[in-house]
Amino acid sequence: MINAILGQLVCVNAQSAVILASNIEFELIISSQTATKLSNLQGAERSNVRLLAWLQHKEDGMTLFGFSDEEERRLFLELIKVSGIGPKQAMKILSGVRVRDFIAALDQSDVNFLSKIPGLGSKTSQKIILALRDTLVFTQEDAKPQNVAKGASRKYQDIIDALVEMGYEKKKVMDTVATLLKENGEYVASHSQSAVEEWLFRSAVVGLS
């Protein structure tokens, strides 16, 4: 798997960038958001560019997609899991909106906002909300989009899973657990894992009820 391409930025346009790395020029399909960031690089910055990557391998060829940061790549990878959305359409979506704004709209089930993004319509927006709303969320801890399984409260994932199985909304569970841990750091640091888990479960149920 190619995780990233590091090298000199040879050229960039609204849809692609070429990077020279180890005497090989790699062309990567990028979003216009990433294109803007690359275009703004000056001098020495253009000689030391790193783009995260995802390789599509098909019978008729290979296509390399590039991303400015992990959040953009993560959203891309989640989008292509949605039925009917391929890599090129996912990149078109990323070109029309900032990742953070997309996640905020997803969090609020804002079909109207999403349907205005190039490459999306009302039906596709609804499909995306149903597929991804509980997968990509904001946490109160750092307000960045992240995968639930890798959230700030990862150490207490069993508690989160148990609460979700009880019927509580995953995003609210994540936010509640993150808030409890942040506001009770002293207690968490001075008690055993099992004691913290018992306290956290009880407190989260109270907070969610």
C-alpha positions in Angstrom: 0.0 0.0 0.0 1.2 3.5 -0.8 0.6 5.7 2.2 2.1 8.9 1.0 4.2 10.5 -1.7 7.0 12.8 -0.6 9.0 15.0 -3.0 9.1 18.1 -5.1 5.9 19.7 -6.4 6.4 19.8 -10.2 3.0 21.2 -11.2 -0.6 21.5 -9.8 -4.0 22.3 -11.3 -7.5 22.1 -10.0 -7.8 18.3 -10.3 -4.3 16.9 -10.2 -0.7 17.4 -8.9 2.6 16.0 -10.1 5.3 15.2 -7.5 8.9 14.2 -8.3 10.0 11.5 -5.9 13.0 9.3 -6.3 13.4 10.3 -9.9 9.9 9.3 -10.7 7.1 11.8 -11.4 3.8 10.7 -9.8 0.5 12.2 -10.9 -2.2 12.3 -8.2 -5.8 13.1 -8.5 -6.6 15.7 -5.9 -9.5 17.9 -4.7 -9.6 21.6 -5.4 -9.2 22.2 -1.7 -5.9 20.4 -1.8 -5.0 22.1 -5.0 -5.4 25.5 -3.4 -3.2 24.6 -0.5 -0.5 23.3 -2.9 -0.7 26.4 -5.1 -0.1 28.6 -2.1 3.2 26.9 -1.4 6.3 29.1 -2.0 10.0 28.5 -2.6 11.5 25.7 -0.5 8.0 24.5 0.6 7.4 23.2 -3.0 10.5 21.0 -2.7 9.3 19.1 0.3 5.7 18.2 -0.3 3.9 15.3 1.3 0.6 14.0 0.0 -1.3 11.1 1.6 -2.3 8.7 -1.0 -4.8 6.0 -2.0 -4.3 3.7 -5.0 -7.2 2.5 -7.1 -6.1 -0.7 -9.0 -8.4 -1.8 -11.8 -8.0 -4.1 -14.8 -7.5 -1.2 -17.2 -5.0 0.7 -15.1 -4.1 2.3 -11.8 -5.1 5.8 -10.4 -3.4 7.5 -7.5 -5.4 9.9 -5.4 -3.8 12.5 -3.1 -4.9 14.2 0.1 -3.6 17.1 2.0 -4.3 15.6 5.4 -5.7 12.5 7.2 -9.2 14.0 7.7 -9.6 14.5 3.9 -8.5 11.0 3.2 -10.6 9.5 5.9 -13.7 11.2 4.5 -12.9 10.0 1.0 -12.5 6.4 2.2 -15.9 6.6 4.0 -17.6 8.2 1.0 -16.5 5.4 -1.4 -18.1 2.9 0.9 -21.5 4.4 0.2 -23.4 2.5 -2.5 -23.2 4.4 -5.8 -20.3 6.7 -4.9 -17.0 6.0 -6.7 -13.6 7.5 -6.1 -14.0 10.2 -8.8 -17.4 11.3 -7.4 -16.0 11.3 -3.9 -13.1 13.6 -5.0 -15.6 15.9 -6.7 -17.5 16.1 -3.4 -14.3 16.9 -1.5 -13.6 19.6 -4.1 -16.9 21.4 -3.3 -16.8 21.6 0.5 -14.4 21.7 3.4 -14.2 18.4 5.4 -15.2 20.2 8.6 -18.2 21.7 7.0 -19.2 18.4 5.5 -19.0 16.6 8.9 -21.0 19.4 10.6 -23.8 19.1 8.0 -23.7 15.3 8.3 -23.9 15.7 12.1 -27.0 17.9 11.7 -28.6 15.7 8.9 -28.6 18.9 6.8 -29.8 17.5 3.5 -30.2 21.0 2.1 -26.6 21.9 2.6 -25.2 18.6 1.3 -27.4 18.5 -1.8 -25.9 21.8 -2.9 -22.4 20.3 -3.1 -21.3 19.5 -6.7 -21.8 15.8 -7.3 -24.6 15.4 -4.8 -28.3 15.6 -5.0 -31.1 15.2 -2.5 -31.3 11.4 -2.7 -27.6 10.8 -2.6 -27.3 13.2 0.4 -29.9 11.3 2.3 -28.1 8.0 1.5 -24.8 9.5 2.8 -26.4 10.7 6.0 -27.9 7.3 6.7 -24.6 5.5 5.9 -22.1 7.9 7.7 -23.9 9.9 10.3 -22.8 7.6 13.2 -19.4 6.8 11.6 -17.9 10.3 11.3 -18.6 12.5 14.2 -17.3 15.6 16.0 -16.2 15.1 19.6 -16.4 17.9 22.1 -12.8 17.3 23.1 -11.2 18.5 19.9 -14.0 19.3 17.4 -12.2 17.3 14.7 -13.8 14.7 12.5 -12.7 11.2 13.4 -13.7 7.6 13.2 -15.7 6.4 16.2 -13.3 3.4 16.7 -10.4 5.8 17.0 -12.0 8.5 19.1 -10.6 10.2 22.2 -12.4 7.7 24.4 -10.9 4.6 22.7 -9.7 3.2 26.0 -13.3 2.9 27.1 -14.7 1.6 23.8 -16.4 -1.3 25.6 -18.4 1.2 27.7 -19.3 3.1 24.5 -20.4 0.0 22.7 -22.5 -1.1 25.7 -24.3 2.3 25.9 -25.0 2.2 22.1 -26.5 -1.3 22.5 -28.8 0.1 25.1 -30.2 2.4 22.4 -28.4 5.7 23.0 -27.2 7.6 19.9 -23.5 6.9 19.2 -22.5 10.6 18.8 -24.2 11.6 22.1 -22.5 8.7 23.8 -19.1 9.7 22.4 -19.6 13.3 23.5 -20.8 12.4 26.9 -18.0 10.0 27.6 -15.3 12.4 26.3 -16.8 15.2 28.5 -16.9 13.1 31.6 -13.3 12.0 31.2 -12.1 15.5 30.5 -13.9 17.0 33.5 -12.9 14.3 36.0 -9.3 13.8 35.1 -8.2 13.6 38.8 -10.7 10.8 39.5 -9.6 8.9 36.4 -5.9 9.2 37.3 -6.3 8.1 40.9 -8.6 5.0 40.4 -8.2 1.6 38.8 -9.4 0.9 35.3 -12.3 -1.2 36.6 -13.4 1.5 39.1 -13.3 4.1 36.4 -15.3 2.0 34.0 -18.0 1.3 36.6 -18.2 5.1 37.4 -18.1 6.1 33.8 -20.9 3.8 32.8 -23.2 5.0 35.6 -22.4 8.6 35.0 -22.9 8.3 31.3 -26.3 6.7 31.7 -27.3 9.6 34.0 -26.0 12.2 31.5 -27.7 10.6 28.6 -31.1 10.1 30.3 
